[in-house]
Each structure stands twice: as structure tokens, then as C-alpha cells.
Amino acid sequence: MFKNLQSKAKKIGTGIGILSIALSSLHAQQWVDVGSTGNISAGTSSYNNLAIDVQGNYYVSYYDVSVQKGSVQKFNGISWSYVGGSTGITTSTATYNSLSLDTSGNVYYTNQWGYPSSGMEVRKFNGTSWNLLPLPFTDTTNYQASAVAPNGIPFVYGSVGSGTVKRFVSGVWEQVGPTNIAGANPTHAEMVIGTNGKVYVCHIASGVRVFENSLTASATDAWALVGGAAVGSAFTEGANATSDIAIGSDNTLYVVYSSTTANNRRLNVKKFDGTNWIQVGNADFGISNDLYNVSIAVTPSGKLYTVASGWAVNGGKNTVYEFDVATNTWATFGGDFVSDGTALYNDLQYDTVSNTLVLTYSQNGVRVKRVQLPNNTPGCNNADPGTNPGDTSCVTFTYKGQQVTYTTVRGADGKVWLQQNLGSRQVATAIADAESYGDLFQWGRWDDGHQNRNSATTTVPTTNNPTGLSGITSFILGNSPAWWSTNALSDLWNGANTSAITSEVSVDPCKAIGAGWKLPSQADWVAAVGAEGMSSAANAFTSKLKLPAAGYRSQSTGGFTYVGERGYYWSGDVANSGGKYLYNSTALANPNSGGPRAQGQSVRCIKDVTTGLGTSDIKRNIIGIYPNPTNGILNIKTDSDIDKINVTNVVGQKMNVQFSNNQINMEQLQKGVYIVELQLKNGQKISKKVIKN
């Protein structure tokens, strides 16, 4: 299958707390047909692929038995139609194929050239017609996968040479790393690309294995086995894929696979924690034995879903499973079965626009169904918590280029804090709650991607201070010299944005939250430790701040230490040894610790000046944004003057709109969901989801 970040939300989520959008044809946890009852293809089909663009349009590719060629169809929200105007776009048979979209809306389709020819065809649809690109492989290519990088460069994988990857640059296919990635006879390949500058290949070769390389790798840069070992064992059943890979918004890798016959061919899901592959939920799950045709999807908030079909039981029907974090188990979702007959070639995706799961499969012909997901993210008005310690509220802001909503809390010190670490998916439910760990920042660095727990590593920049970080998004390694090794006491980590950067001033990642937010000072941590009565990592978690033990990332190796046991939380203050931080262990809570700035540690933000509005203030500012949905003109009604407006799409791209007389003109925007942000003269910020018809 042709995987990419932007169009396939299971591979990289947008990081947005999606609000449910009521669709007349959808009901909670009930699978319904998309656009057409029954098959959308002319005849029987196989090798289905599903992609979803940022506007919520669905694309499905498949081998169309009626014409013995590959076909691609698009659902525009109302009906299905053939991309390019007709069925059968390939030269010959296309029993192995893949599909993807880039951020500009171009569609890529790859396929096996077909007997008696060999190799791999790659076509690009430019909005009018399909154009055949040069062949990346001319030898027989069966198993294949592809992905589009964030910069729009397509990558393809072929089973040629026991696994080979190429990228298309300036009209020429370049090899990425050496051939023979798998070692021998790889099957059932998938590919994803992260925002960390890495490309990942997952295939079955003596078990399920995932390999990684840099997007800029030469033909000699070796592929590395992620985790140093196989994810798990897997069986092979002809053309029915038995493993799949997904990548989260934080670049966490997830793999689903069917176990061997010894374990009854049931499902397993594992994720890579930066060091090892760890089991997600119960092992060997499923409502029956002999499960195959698997696919996995992850939402921007990290919610996991997977699908599989029965082999010789339950009539071969397919079932979707949901992972419950609270019980650490997998359970059926949307009923025991999606299909009413034998289902093959499942592909499961998440649609960010409508907050739905979408599934395509073959039941004689191509079928597409979707189910509305529940809304677990309440609306947020960005009001501060109440005055009582432990009172909570929320704040919405942009992080990693996407809109997120975090819980805030009134600490025992009287200050307003985030109750989550930057980059976390939730407030900690336990001291070792991995979903709450979040990202690990190097002192003096901002939200540039280096903080991801599986970011690439690099050496110290030539200019060893913030001015030398332009374009560097990797985690810096090195002891001599170390990152920003002068350790000057005049160094500051309080810049509001990158325009404030100097050799002694770096960007405070907490400033992005809004007015008053900042990294805690050493004094802030001293006050919090005293007020909360912290004396260990255990009661740091039970405090109002809910601090988990996220461990740290080594400046020497990039590895992780004391994860689930100890907490390391930066302050914005310097120390003779580097930077000050709060250290929590089994028997200690020390807010006066100092350590090397290249060490990766957690960031928790504080708002020590309460500049937000209380609930009563908000009620006096009547806000109306209507009509919603809108055909183009959006009216704004408020008792306070509007300072500025900002409209972005669901992946954080700013839209060019006109605003005058309290009206936003969205007539030139494409159909879809947009985020309208208002900043009022009184300082209040409002964020609303708006549907453009």
C-alpha cells in the first residue's frame, strides 16, 4: 500500500483534539456504507488501498477484475467517480498496487506492471490526467509499498533484490540505502515516513521486521533494524497481508501482526518506545482464531484501532478492534462484524475532518464503510482554573504545527500549571503512564522536532549556541564539546519566538501557549515542591500537578534511562553545570538539581500571572459564529472588539481570507473543516471549528 503522512491520518496524526461533527448518515459506533450501498466497483476486486485528503475526500485503488487492470475511485462527500474519468488505468494486470496523496492533492498510484512484462509502474494524477513516471524497477516486482515525504518527494519499495527503496528526485529515481534490506525473500511490505526525517519499511522476513533510514540517505547508507530485533513472528498466507505499520503524530511506530499457528494465528500489536518493541494490551487477541488481512489506524490523540478477517471461521467476516487504555485490553468496536460475508484486503484509516474510522475491503467487489467516533474532547474556552487547589480547566494552543487542547490545574502554590507534559497525550493516570510522558527537550531548545522521543541524532552544531540550530531538528549528541557547553550564567531560555534568538537567548517552548505562560523558574519549582509536599516521584504523581516519571534521554547515546522510575523537569534557569531542573526519585524531590544541557528532559509549563478571564467574564462576552456550516460568509457576533482573526485547515496551514465588518469571507476556500481563531481586544481567545460547504 502507498502510505503517506498527510493523507493517511493513521500514519501521522494532526495532533488536534477533534470535535465530533454530526453527519446525517452516521450514527455512533454503527458502520454504514459510504456513498453507495454495496460494491462501488464494476466487478470483483482485490488489493484495496484507501487514502483520505485534508478536505475529507476518500480515494480507493484496487485491482479491477472486470477489466483486469488497476482502477482508482474518489468519493467527494456525495458520490464515487473514477479518477481520470474511466476504469482501468494500468498497462496490464495490477495485482500488487499502492496509493497515496501529497499535500498539494496529487494522487500517486503504483502497481505491478503485469505479465508478460515485469517491474513497477508509478503514475501521478495531476488533476486532469494520469502521467506514467519512469519505472523505478524493471525486474519482477511483487510486494511493494510507497510513501510521500513531507516535502512532496515520493518513495517506493520493491521486493526486488530482497528489498530495495528508491525516491523520485528531479525526474530520476535515486536509490535509498543498499539493496537486500530484509536479508531474504521479504513479503507483505508497508512503508511510512515520519516528521523526524526518517523512512520506515515493515515487512515479513523471518518474522515481522521494521527497518529505518534517513530520507536523505545515499545508496550506501545502511538500513538499521528498529529495536535491534524482530517485532514478532508472523505467518504468511498467499497474498493476504498479515502485518501492517502505523506512525503516530509523535512518530511512535505501531505494528499489528498475526501470530503463528502455535498461537492460533491471533492478533498482536506492539509499539516502539525508542528502545524496544513493547506489547500494547493483551497478546493474541481476537474473537476467533486464524485472523488475517490486518490493518491498523492511530488517531491524532493516539487512539488505536485494528481490523482483521477470520480465515476459516465466522464466514470470513471482518472485525474492527479498539484499544482501551484504562483496561489495557482490546475489544470489538462497532459490533462483532463489519461485513456480512467473507471480507478480504482490509485497509483501515482515520478521517480527521469528520472524526470517523473508514474501512475498505473486498466482498466480491470493493466496499467502503465508516463509523462515527465518539467525541472525547470537550470544548475549551481557555479560562483559568478556579481558585481552589486542584481546580482544573483547559487551554488550546499550537504545538508541533497543530492545534492541541491540554488540561490546566490550579496548583497548591496558587499558580496555574499545565497538568500535562508538553507532547503528552493525557494527564498521567499512574507514575509510569507512558501516554503521559510526553517529549524530552534539550535545555534551551524549542519545539523543532528534536524533542520527539524517537527523533534522529546529530553532532554538535558548528556554532554551538541557539543561532547555530537553523535547520537542525535532531537530538544533539556529544560530551566534549556538549550542546551549548560554555554554560554561561548569562544564558536565557525565555525568548518568545525564533526572532528573539541570540547566542545567549533561546526560545521558551511554553510561550506558544499564550500570554503569561513560561517555563518554570528554579524558584517556581521550589515553591511547588513545598506547597505540594513532594518528597518522591510517587507523590509528585499524586500531587495536583500529576507529574509522571518520564525518565531522561542521554546526551551521550540518545538512549533512555529511568523511564517509569524517575522524573526530570527543566526550569528556565542556568547552573554552573548547565541547566537547573526538578529531580524526582524513589525517595527525593530536589528542585535545585543541575545537569548538562544536552540531556533530554520533560517540560511542564506554568502561568504565574493570571491574565485569562474567569467564567463570569466570559459570559459577558457573547460570542456567536454563524452560520455553521457556511457556504462562504461567516458572521461574528461579540460584545468585545476583535483584535485579529486566524483561519487554518485541520493540518495547521494558514488560510488567506478577508475580514471586515465582523465578517470572514471563506468563499474561496475548498470544502472541509477549518479552525477559526479570534483574539478579542479584552485579551480573550476563542477557537471554533467551522464547516465550509
MIBAGU-944559 format. One record per residue (C-alpha): residue number from 1; x, y, z negated. Coordinates in steps of 0.2 Angstrom, whole numbers. Last residue first. Layout:
residues N
{NUM,{X,Y,Z}}
...
***
This chain:
residues 693
{693,{-99,118,-12}}
{692,{-86,125,-24}}
{691,{-88,118,-41}}
{690,{-82,128,-56}}
{689,{-72,123,-72}}
{688,{-71,137,-84}}
{687,{-57,144,-94}}
{686,{-59,160,-105}}
{685,{-45,170,-114}}
{684,{-49,183,-127}}
{683,{-37,198,-128}}
{682,{-50,211,-130}}
{681,{-47,217,-112}}
{680,{-53,200,-106}}
{679,{-42,186,-98}}
{678,{-52,175,-87}}
{677,{-47,158,-80}}
{676,{-57,150,-66}}
{675,{-52,131,-63}}
{674,{-57,124,-47}}
{673,{-67,109,-41}}
{672,{-69,105,-23}}
{671,{-75,112,-6}}
{670,{-62,122,3}}
{669,{-59,140,-2}}
{668,{-63,155,10}}
{667,{-79,159,2}}
{666,{-72,160,-16}}
{665,{-76,178,-19}}
{664,{-75,182,-37}}
{663,{-87,195,-43}}
{662,{-86,207,-58}}
{661,{-87,222,-47}}
{660,{-71,216,-38}}
{659,{-61,200,-37}}
{658,{-54,193,-21}}
{657,{-46,175,-20}}
{656,{-29,168,-16}}
{655,{-29,151,-25}}
{654,{-15,146,-37}}
{653,{-10,128,-37}}
{652,{-12,119,-53}}
{651,{-17,101,-47}}
{650,{-35,104,-50}}
{649,{-36,120,-40}}
{648,{-32,137,-47}}
{647,{-41,153,-50}}
{646,{-34,167,-60}}
{645,{-43,183,-67}}
{644,{-37,199,-75}}
{643,{-41,212,-88}}
{642,{-60,209,-88}}
{641,{-70,222,-98}}
{640,{-80,215,-113}}
{639,{-99,212,-114}}
{638,{-97,198,-101}}
{637,{-106,192,-85}}
{636,{-95,186,-70}}
{635,{-103,181,-54}}
{634,{-96,169,-42}}
{633,{-98,171,-23}}
{632,{-94,156,-12}}
{631,{-107,142,-11}}
{630,{-107,140,-30}}
{629,{-109,126,-42}}
{628,{-110,135,-54}}
{627,{-120,151,-50}}
{626,{-114,159,-61}}
{625,{-100,162,-74}}
{624,{-108,170,-90}}
{623,{-99,175,-106}}
{622,{-107,185,-120}}
{621,{-94,192,-131}}
{620,{-102,194,-147}}
{619,{-102,175,-150}}
{618,{-83,175,-148}}
{617,{-81,187,-162}}
{616,{-91,176,-174}}
{615,{-81,161,-169}}
{614,{-65,169,-173}}
{613,{-54,178,-160}}
{612,{-36,174,-157}}
{611,{-21,185,-163}}
{610,{-17,175,-179}}
{609,{2,179,-180}}
{608,{12,163,-185}}
{607,{6,153,-170}}
{606,{17,137,-172}}
{605,{23,125,-159}}
{604,{30,107,-161}}
{603,{45,101,-151}}
{602,{52,84,-152}}
{601,{71,81,-150}}
{600,{83,77,-136}}
{599,{101,79,-142}}
{598,{111,91,-131}}
{597,{110,105,-144}}
{596,{120,95,-157}}
{595,{113,95,-174}}
{594,{108,105,-189}}
{593,{97,100,-203}}
{592,{89,113,-214}}
{591,{71,107,-214}}
{590,{75,90,-223}}
{589,{61,78,-226}}
{588,{69,63,-234}}
{587,{65,45,-240}}
{586,{60,35,-224}}
{585,{66,48,-213}}
{584,{61,66,-207}}
{583,{73,79,-200}}
{582,{67,97,-197}}
{581,{79,106,-185}}
{580,{93,119,-183}}
{579,{103,120,-167}}
{578,{122,118,-163}}
{577,{135,113,-176}}
{576,{137,131,-183}}
{575,{118,132,-183}}
{574,{105,140,-172}}
{573,{87,144,-175}}
{572,{72,140,-163}}
{571,{67,125,-173}}
{570,{68,108,-166}}
{569,{59,93,-174}}
{568,{67,76,-176}}
{567,{56,62,-184}}
{566,{61,45,-190}}
{565,{55,27,-189}}
{564,{44,25,-173}}
{563,{59,28,-162}}
{562,{75,28,-172}}
{561,{86,30,-157}}
{560,{83,32,-138}}
{559,{96,31,-124}}
{558,{102,46,-114}}
{557,{120,39,-117}}
{556,{130,53,-125}}
{555,{117,66,-129}}
{554,{106,53,-137}}
{553,{87,54,-136}}
{552,{78,56,-153}}
{551,{65,47,-163}}
{550,{46,50,-161}}
{549,{41,48,-179}}
{548,{24,56,-179}}
{547,{20,73,-187}}
{546,{1,74,-191}}
{545,{2,93,-195}}
{544,{-11,92,-210}}
{543,{1,80,-218}}
{542,{-1,61,-217}}
{541,{12,60,-203}}
{540,{25,70,-213}}
{539,{19,59,-227}}
{538,{27,44,-219}}
{537,{42,53,-212}}
{536,{47,57,-229}}
{535,{46,71,-243}}
{534,{33,82,-236}}
{533,{23,92,-249}}
{532,{13,101,-236}}
{531,{17,118,-243}}
{530,{35,114,-246}}
{529,{38,106,-229}}
{528,{28,119,-220}}
{527,{38,134,-229}}
{526,{55,126,-225}}
{525,{49,123,-207}}
{524,{44,141,-204}}
{523,{60,147,-212}}
{522,{70,136,-199}}
{521,{60,145,-186}}
{520,{45,137,-177}}
{519,{45,138,-158}}
{518,{33,151,-153}}
{517,{14,156,-150}}
{516,{8,173,-154}}
{515,{1,177,-137}}
{514,{-1,161,-126}}
{513,{3,143,-124}}
{512,{17,147,-112}}
{511,{27,155,-126}}
{510,{29,137,-134}}
{509,{43,132,-121}}
{508,{54,146,-128}}
{507,{65,151,-113}}
{506,{84,153,-116}}
{505,{94,168,-122}}
{504,{113,169,-124}}
{503,{120,167,-106}}
{502,{104,176,-100}}
{501,{86,170,-96}}
{500,{72,183,-98}}
{499,{66,181,-81}}
{498,{64,162,-85}}
{497,{49,166,-97}}
{496,{46,172,-114}}
{495,{63,170,-121}}
{494,{65,164,-138}}
{493,{79,151,-140}}
{492,{92,163,-145}}
{491,{111,162,-146}}
{490,{120,175,-157}}
{489,{126,161,-169}}
{488,{137,155,-154}}
{487,{137,136,-152}}
{486,{150,136,-139}}
{485,{144,119,-133}}
{484,{129,125,-122}}
{483,{127,107,-117}}
{482,{142,97,-123}}
{481,{160,98,-117}}
{480,{166,86,-123}}
{479,{151,76,-128}}
{478,{142,74,-112}}
{477,{124,71,-105}}
{476,{112,83,-99}}
{475,{94,77,-96}}
{474,{89,81,-78}}
{473,{79,96,-71}}
{472,{93,106,-64}}
{471,{88,118,-51}}
{470,{94,133,-60}}
{469,{102,127,-76}}
{468,{118,138,-75}}
{467,{110,154,-82}}
{466,{105,144,-98}}
{465,{123,140,-103}}
{464,{137,129,-97}}
{463,{140,137,-81}}
{462,{147,122,-72}}
{461,{132,112,-78}}
{460,{135,97,-90}}
{459,{133,80,-82}}
{458,{116,73,-76}}
{457,{103,61,-82}}
{456,{86,56,-75}}
{455,{70,59,-84}}
{454,{62,44,-93}}
{453,{57,53,-109}}
{452,{52,68,-100}}
{451,{61,83,-107}}
{450,{71,86,-92}}
{449,{56,91,-82}}
{448,{58,110,-82}}
{447,{48,114,-98}}
{446,{61,124,-107}}
{445,{79,122,-113}}
{444,{87,130,-128}}
{443,{89,114,-138}}
{442,{87,98,-127}}
{441,{69,93,-127}}
{440,{61,76,-130}}
{439,{43,74,-124}}
{438,{27,67,-133}}
{437,{27,55,-147}}
{436,{8,55,-149}}
{435,{4,40,-137}}
{434,{18,30,-145}}
{433,{9,30,-162}}
{432,{23,25,-174}}
{431,{18,36,-189}}
{430,{0,32,-185}}
{429,{-15,40,-177}}
{428,{-5,55,-170}}
{427,{-15,68,-161}}
{426,{-16,64,-143}}
{425,{-7,63,-126}}
{424,{9,70,-131}}
{423,{20,82,-120}}
{422,{22,95,-133}}
{421,{19,87,-150}}
{420,{2,88,-156}}
{419,{-7,97,-171}}
{418,{-2,113,-163}}
{417,{0,125,-178}}
{416,{-9,139,-186}}
{415,{-1,146,-202}}
{414,{-9,146,-219}}
{413,{6,136,-226}}
{412,{-6,121,-229}}
{411,{-8,121,-210}}
{410,{-23,127,-200}}
{409,{-24,115,-185}}
{408,{-23,115,-166}}
{407,{-28,101,-154}}
{406,{-22,102,-137}}
{405,{-30,105,-120}}
{404,{-20,104,-104}}
{403,{-19,113,-87}}
{402,{-6,108,-76}}
{401,{11,114,-70}}
{400,{21,104,-83}}
{399,{11,113,-96}}
{398,{-2,126,-93}}
{397,{-14,131,-108}}
{396,{-30,127,-117}}
{395,{-31,128,-136}}
{394,{-41,118,-149}}
{393,{-48,119,-166}}
{392,{-45,111,-183}}
{391,{-47,115,-201}}
{390,{-34,105,-211}}
{389,{-30,120,-223}}
{388,{-46,131,-224}}
{387,{-45,147,-214}}
{386,{-54,140,-199}}
{385,{-45,135,-183}}
{384,{-41,149,-170}}
{383,{-52,151,-155}}
{382,{-46,144,-138}}
{381,{-64,142,-132}}
{380,{-62,123,-128}}
{379,{-75,112,-120}}
{378,{-75,94,-127}}
{377,{-63,81,-119}}
{376,{-70,63,-120}}
{375,{-81,65,-105}}
{374,{-87,47,-100}}
{373,{-81,40,-83}}
{372,{-93,40,-68}}
{371,{-92,24,-58}}
{370,{-87,21,-40}}
{369,{-89,9,-26}}
{368,{-81,6,-9}}
{367,{-85,-9,2}}
{366,{-75,-15,17}}
{365,{-81,-31,26}}
{364,{-84,-49,21}}
{363,{-83,-43,3}}
{362,{-67,-33,4}}
{361,{-62,-21,-10}}
{360,{-62,-3,-13}}
{359,{-63,4,-31}}
{358,{-66,22,-37}}
{357,{-65,27,-55}}
{356,{-73,44,-58}}
{355,{-69,61,-66}}
{354,{-77,70,-51}}
{353,{-62,80,-45}}
{352,{-48,69,-54}}
{351,{-53,54,-44}}
{350,{-44,38,-51}}
{349,{-40,24,-40}}
{348,{-42,5,-39}}
{347,{-37,-6,-24}}
{346,{-44,-23,-23}}
{345,{-40,-34,-8}}
{344,{-53,-48,-10}}
{343,{-70,-49,-18}}
{342,{-81,-65,-18}}
{341,{-99,-61,-21}}
{340,{-110,-49,-31}}
{339,{-96,-36,-34}}
{338,{-92,-26,-49}}
{337,{-93,-39,-62}}
{336,{-94,-41,-81}}
{335,{-102,-24,-83}}
{334,{-95,-6,-81}}
{333,{-79,-10,-90}}
{332,{-73,-26,-97}}
{331,{-62,-26,-112}}
{330,{-43,-24,-115}}
{329,{-36,-23,-133}}
{328,{-26,-11,-144}}
{327,{-41,-8,-155}}
{326,{-40,11,-155}}
{325,{-31,12,-139}}
{324,{-45,3,-129}}
{323,{-38,-2,-112}}
{322,{-52,-4,-99}}
{321,{-55,-19,-87}}
{320,{-63,-20,-70}}
{319,{-70,-36,-64}}
{318,{-70,-44,-46}}
{317,{-81,-59,-41}}
{316,{-73,-75,-34}}
{315,{-89,-85,-37}}
{314,{-87,-84,-56}}
{313,{-72,-96,-54}}
{312,{-60,-102,-41}}
{311,{-49,-87,-40}}
{310,{-57,-73,-50}}
{309,{-54,-55,-45}}
{308,{-44,-42,-54}}
{307,{-45,-24,-59}}
{306,{-36,-13,-70}}
{305,{-39,3,-80}}
{304,{-28,14,-92}}
{303,{-31,30,-100}}
{302,{-16,41,-100}}
{301,{-23,58,-101}}
{300,{-20,61,-82}}
{299,{-29,44,-78}}
{298,{-20,28,-75}}
{297,{-25,15,-62}}
{296,{-20,-3,-59}}
{295,{-23,-16,-46}}
{294,{-24,-35,-45}}
{293,{-29,-46,-31}}
{292,{-28,-61,-43}}
{291,{-35,-70,-58}}
{290,{-35,-89,-61}}
{289,{-43,-90,-78}}
{288,{-58,-81,-83}}
{287,{-65,-65,-93}}
{286,{-47,-58,-93}}
{285,{-32,-56,-105}}
{284,{-15,-65,-105}}
{283,{-7,-53,-117}}
{282,{-17,-41,-128}}
{281,{-13,-23,-128}}
{280,{1,-15,-118}}
{279,{16,-26,-119}}
{278,{33,-17,-119}}
{277,{46,-16,-105}}
{276,{62,-9,-112}}
{275,{72,7,-113}}
{274,{63,22,-107}}
{273,{46,15,-114}}
{272,{42,5,-98}}
{271,{24,-1,-98}}
{270,{17,-18,-98}}
{269,{0,-25,-92}}
{268,{-4,-44,-92}}
{267,{-18,-53,-83}}
{266,{-22,-72,-83}}
{265,{-15,-85,-71}}
{264,{-19,-99,-84}}
{263,{-3,-96,-95}}
{262,{6,-112,-88}}
{261,{-1,-107,-71}}
{260,{10,-91,-71}}
{259,{4,-74,-77}}
{258,{-5,-62,-66}}
{257,{3,-44,-65}}
{256,{0,-26,-70}}
{255,{14,-14,-71}}
{254,{14,4,-79}}
{253,{28,16,-77}}
{252,{29,32,-88}}
{251,{32,47,-77}}
{250,{24,60,-89}}
{249,{9,61,-77}}
{248,{8,42,-77}}
{247,{15,30,-64}}
{246,{6,15,-58}}
{245,{13,-2,-52}}
{244,{4,-18,-45}}
{243,{6,-36,-46}}
{242,{-3,-52,-39}}
{241,{-6,-47,-21}}
{240,{-17,-59,-11}}
{239,{-7,-63,5}}
{238,{-3,-81,0}}
{237,{-5,-84,-18}}
{236,{11,-80,-28}}
{235,{13,-82,-46}}
{234,{21,-70,-59}}
{233,{34,-69,-72}}
{232,{36,-53,-82}}
{231,{44,-36,-81}}
{230,{60,-43,-75}}
{229,{76,-37,-84}}
{228,{88,-22,-85}}
{227,{74,-11,-91}}
{226,{72,-4,-73}}
{225,{84,-14,-61}}
{224,{95,-1,-53}}
{223,{97,2,-34}}
{222,{115,6,-29}}
{221,{119,22,-20}}
{220,{127,16,-4}}
{219,{114,22,9}}
{218,{113,39,1}}
{217,{102,43,-14}}
{216,{92,59,-13}}
{215,{76,52,-20}}
{214,{86,44,-33}}
{213,{85,25,-36}}
{212,{74,13,-46}}
{211,{70,-5,-46}}
{210,{55,-14,-53}}
{209,{54,-33,-55}}
{208,{39,-45,-56}}
{207,{46,-63,-57}}
{206,{59,-72,-47}}
{205,{56,-59,-34}}
{204,{39,-51,-34}}
{203,{39,-32,-30}}
{202,{40,-15,-38}}
{201,{49,-1,-30}}
{200,{52,15,-39}}
{199,{58,32,-32}}
{198,{66,45,-43}}
{197,{67,64,-44}}
{196,{58,66,-61}}
{195,{41,70,-53}}
{194,{39,52,-50}}
{193,{38,42,-34}}
{192,{28,25,-32}}
{191,{31,9,-22}}
{190,{22,-7,-21}}
{189,{29,-24,-14}}
{188,{19,-41,-14}}
{187,{34,-52,-9}}
{186,{53,-52,-10}}
{185,{63,-66,-2}}
{184,{80,-64,-11}}
{183,{91,-52,-20}}
{182,{77,-39,-23}}
{181,{86,-24,-16}}
{180,{94,-33,-2}}
{179,{98,-17,8}}
{178,{108,-3,1}}
{177,{102,14,-6}}
{176,{90,25,4}}
{175,{92,23,23}}
{174,{88,38,33}}
{173,{74,38,46}}
{172,{76,52,59}}
{171,{64,66,64}}
{170,{71,79,52}}
{169,{70,67,37}}
{168,{60,51,36}}
{167,{65,41,21}}
{166,{70,22,21}}
{165,{69,8,9}}
{164,{75,-10,11}}
{163,{70,-26,3}}
{162,{77,-44,6}}
{161,{85,-38,23}}
{160,{67,-33,30}}
{159,{54,-34,16}}
{158,{50,-16,21}}
{157,{49,0,10}}
{156,{44,17,17}}
{155,{47,35,11}}
{154,{38,50,17}}
{153,{46,68,14}}
{152,{32,80,8}}
{151,{42,89,-5}}
{150,{33,80,-19}}
{149,{39,63,-11}}
{148,{27,53,-1}}
{147,{26,34,-4}}
{146,{27,18,5}}
{145,{25,-1,4}}
{144,{28,-16,14}}
{143,{27,-35,15}}
{142,{28,-42,32}}
{141,{41,-34,43}}
{140,{49,-43,57}}
{139,{64,-33,63}}
{138,{62,-16,71}}
{137,{61,-6,55}}
{136,{59,13,53}}
{135,{50,14,70}}
{134,{49,32,77}}
{133,{33,41,72}}
{132,{17,37,81}}
{131,{5,53,81}}
{130,{-13,51,76}}
{129,{-25,65,82}}
{128,{-33,81,76}}
{127,{-30,84,58}}
{126,{-11,80,59}}
{125,{-13,61,57}}
{124,{4,53,55}}
{123,{8,35,61}}
{122,{21,23,55}}
{121,{24,6,64}}
{120,{34,-7,56}}
{119,{44,-21,64}}
{118,{40,-35,76}}
{117,{31,-38,93}}
{116,{22,-54,98}}
{115,{13,-52,86}}
{114,{9,-37,76}}
{113,{17,-20,72}}
{112,{15,-22,53}}
{111,{7,-6,47}}
{110,{9,11,41}}
{109,{-3,25,39}}
{108,{1,43,34}}
{107,{-13,56,32}}
{106,{-8,75,32}}
{105,{-18,85,19}}
{104,{-4,98,15}}
{103,{0,89,-2}}
{102,{4,73,7}}
{101,{-9,59,10}}
{100,{-6,40,9}}
{99,{-10,23,17}}
{98,{-2,5,19}}
{97,{-3,-10,30}}
{96,{0,-28,32}}
{95,{-12,-37,43}}
{94,{-11,-24,56}}
{93,{-14,-33,73}}
{92,{-10,-23,88}}
{91,{-5,-6,94}}
{90,{-14,2,79}}
{89,{-28,15,79}}
{88,{-43,3,79}}
{87,{-59,12,76}}
{86,{-63,29,83}}
{85,{-63,48,79}}
{84,{-46,51,73}}
{83,{-51,47,55}}
{82,{-67,36,57}}
{81,{-82,43,48}}
{80,{-90,40,31}}
{79,{-104,51,24}}
{78,{-109,64,11}}
{77,{-94,68,0}}
{76,{-81,69,14}}
{75,{-78,50,15}}
{74,{-64,46,27}}
{73,{-60,30,37}}
{72,{-44,22,43}}
{71,{-43,7,55}}
{70,{-30,-6,59}}
{69,{-32,-18,73}}
{68,{-40,-35,77}}
{67,{-55,-25,84}}
{66,{-69,-34,74}}
{65,{-56,-40,61}}
{64,{-52,-22,55}}
{63,{-36,-22,45}}
{62,{-39,-9,32}}
{61,{-37,9,28}}
{60,{-49,19,16}}
{59,{-48,38,13}}
{58,{-59,47,0}}
{57,{-61,66,-1}}
{56,{-60,73,-19}}
{55,{-53,90,-14}}
{54,{-36,85,-21}}
{53,{-35,70,-9}}
{52,{-40,52,-13}}
{51,{-31,37,-6}}
{50,{-38,19,-5}}
{49,{-29,4,4}}
{48,{-38,-12,10}}
{47,{-28,-27,16}}
{46,{-43,-37,24}}
{45,{-59,-34,34}}
{44,{-74,-42,41}}
{43,{-85,-32,53}}
{42,{-90,-14,58}}
{41,{-83,-7,41}}
{40,{-93,3,28}}
{39,{-100,-13,20}}
{38,{-115,-12,8}}
{37,{-125,3,4}}
{36,{-116,18,11}}
{35,{-110,35,4}}
{34,{-100,27,-11}}
{33,{-109,12,-18}}
{32,{-113,12,-37}}
{31,{-104,5,-52}}
{30,{-113,9,-68}}
{29,{-102,15,-83}}
{28,{-112,32,-85}}
{27,{-123,35,-70}}
{26,{-118,41,-53}}
{25,{-129,47,-38}}
{24,{-134,64,-45}}
{23,{-116,68,-50}}
{22,{-114,76,-66}}
{21,{-96,83,-68}}
{20,{-87,77,-83}}
{19,{-74,89,-90}}
{18,{-56,84,-86}}
{17,{-42,87,-98}}
{16,{-29,91,-86}}
{15,{-12,82,-85}}
{14,{-13,80,-66}}
{13,{-10,62,-66}}
{12,{4,53,-57}}
{11,{2,37,-49}}
{10,{-16,33,-54}}
{9,{-20,50,-47}}
{8,{-17,44,-29}}
{7,{-17,59,-18}}
{6,{-4,70,-26}}
{5,{8,56,-32}}
{4,{10,45,-17}}
{3,{7,26,-13}}
{2,{6,18,4}}
{1,{0,0,0}}
***
